[in-house]
Amino acid sequence: MTSANSVSLTSLSEWSELSRHYESIKKTNLRALFDADPSRAETFSVQGAGLFLDYSKNRITSETFEKLLALSKRCDLTGKIAAMFNGEKINQTEKRAVLHIALRAPSSQPVFLDGIDVVKEVHETLSRMATFVRRIHDGSWKGQTGKIIKNVVNIGIGGSDLGPVMAYEALKFYSHREMTFRFVSNIDGTDFVEATRDLDPSETLFILSSKTFTTLETMTNASTARDWLLSSLGSREAIARHFVAVSTNRAEVMKFGIDPENMFGFGDWVGGRYSMDSAIGLSIMLAVGPVHFYEMLAGFHEMDEHFKKTPPEKNLPVIMGLLSLWENNFFGSATRGIFPYEQYLKRFPAYLQQLTMESNGKHTTMTGNRVNYDTCPVIWGEPGTNGQHSFYQLIHQGTRIIPSDLIGFFHSLNPLGNHHQILLANMFAQSEALAFGLSPEALRKQGIAEELIPHKVCEGNRPTNVILADRLTPATLGKLVALYEHSVFVQGAIWGIDSFDQWGVELGKVLAQRIIPELKESTGKPLVHDSSTNALIELYREKV
Ligand SMILES: O=P(O)(O)OC[C@H]1O[C@](O)(CO)[C@@H](O)[C@@H]1O
């Protein structure tokens, strides 16, 4: 048998089988599938690492599932999972290992990379972070003027922002409420100004979070922060008391003026979008304390173990990855909605956008060929029930099918009257309504006027995954993030792409560097962009 990597995915017999199977089931709907099998909900639900997944409202049969598993087998998913866990350099284009799983491994479980146990390094950094956090919390770390630190501003972008801010919001319930946390990411000066306008510099700590320590936005915001601080505190010595860095680039951190003693590092085997549980999570640890941070890591690890050890047919990330691929590549669903029914998870969809789309938004396979199939769907979403009063109309009656993940918890962290019951009732109702819709017959029975029936019909057959957990704890958050990380891995492994590079973001950065000096003033030299870009630059020069 030829290996799946040496031939196009779509020419594999397992792919053709799925295509044939798709033709035979594309007209069946969820109503018929449920009517045909009273135990469908049980057949297509699974529990793992404390999360419950009901995937019965997907357009699948047992045969679909078997064929998807056969495809994953042909693509050597198990071997690829093992390669990641074993520290092989699976990020081929950057020649790097991909070992975010080592960030949450217990110290008793070494992971070797080039003969070195990276878990040991991870735990050394974690305990330095914990010591630092305790000093901030107990007030023994003081600002330049002797005041205690009350405000923390994380400056970073992409993976150096989205993970920290998402987790800060998600775990706010557990956070030190007497402290203020802000996150500055955008190069738009408004972000910095609004984040700092009510802060006292003498009580403020900046965390400069950047894997590379060269990112334009972060470095610009960092020097603005340094100016802001020094204009108030005067002495450059204040930098040591008010700035710490999280980075892999020691030389650049020192160049900025930060003592390496105040730097927390991580390996180049941690991708930016996989780094919230590395030192990049320092602001999270400052917010919730070391104990909760360690609990979050334990949650991540539990899902890692589940992913590594559970057979594919019971493996949550494998199932979610395969279902997403089925919808994307066979039904042609171009987007996936992420709808947490949990206000604390309000930034979770934004976090998953980077995780998923920066990982799998690729058109070239590992072997350098242009894919002839779709890869990553567009990921988007908002918390429920807010979304229901906004864009759900389109999900129910629009012309495109949008498979969605609905995420909820049995218990609220803020029980208030019957709010939580109403919240979960809405979540379950949406999943039911999307799957089964409302038929013309049912509407007629309700006595709806004939001319209104076409407008009121909901065709149903809209797939959802329902993910449930007990309550939103630091550990549950870790499990959820790891679930999606690994589901992204599964899809990338089958598509045969490098889920861990991000070359596509480079071109825009290079072109921006070229345009920055051109906006300052006319150099006298003619602009050599296309006519549209030239005209935009000229218009800006004229107006500013
Ligand atoms: O942490 P850094 O090096 O500042 O990078 C920030 C982000 O920029 C990107 O490289 C994309 O431009 C992301 O992958 C990364 O998370």
The ligand as an SDF file (V2000), in Angstrom:
LIG
                    3D

 16 16  0  0  0  0  0  0  0  0999 V2000
    4.9760   36.1380   20.3610 O   0  0  0  0  0  0  0  0  0  0  0  0
    5.4170   36.8890   19.1480 P   0  0  0  0  0  0  0  0  0  0  0  0
    6.7400   36.4080   18.6380 O   0  0  0  0  0  0  0  0  0  0  0  0
    5.4180   38.3670   19.3970 O   0  0  0  0  0  0  0  0  0  0  0  0
    4.3960   36.5870   17.9890 O   0  0  0  0  0  0  0  0  0  0  0  0
    3.0560   36.9610   18.0990 C   0  0  0  0  0  0  0  0  0  0  0  0
    2.1860   36.2910   17.0770 C   0  0  0  0  0  0  0  0  0  0  0  0
    2.5950   36.6580   15.7680 O   0  0  0  0  0  0  0  0  0  0  0  0
    2.4860   35.5450   14.8890 C   0  0  0  0  0  0  0  0  0  0  0  0
    3.7590   35.1290   14.5910 O   0  0  0  0  0  0  0  0  0  0  0  0
    1.7520   35.8950   13.6430 C   0  0  0  0  0  0  0  0  0  0  0  0
    2.2060   37.0750   13.1110 O   0  0  0  0  0  0  0  0  0  0  0  0
    1.7400   34.4980   15.6980 C   0  0  0  0  0  0  0  0  0  0  0  0
    2.0000   33.2220   15.2620 O   0  0  0  0  0  0  0  0  0  0  0  0
    2.2140   34.7780   17.0730 C   0  0  0  0  0  0  0  0  0  0  0  0
    1.3700   34.2180   18.0460 O   0  0  0  0  0  0  0  0  0  0  0  0
  1  2  2  0
  2  3  1  0
  2  4  1  0
  2  5  1  0
  5  6  1  0
  6  7  1  0
  7  8  1  0
  7 15  1  0
  8  9  1  0
  9 10  1  0
  9 11  1  0
  9 13  1  0
 11 12  1  0
 13 14  1  0
 13 15  1  0
 15 16  1  0
M  END
$$$$
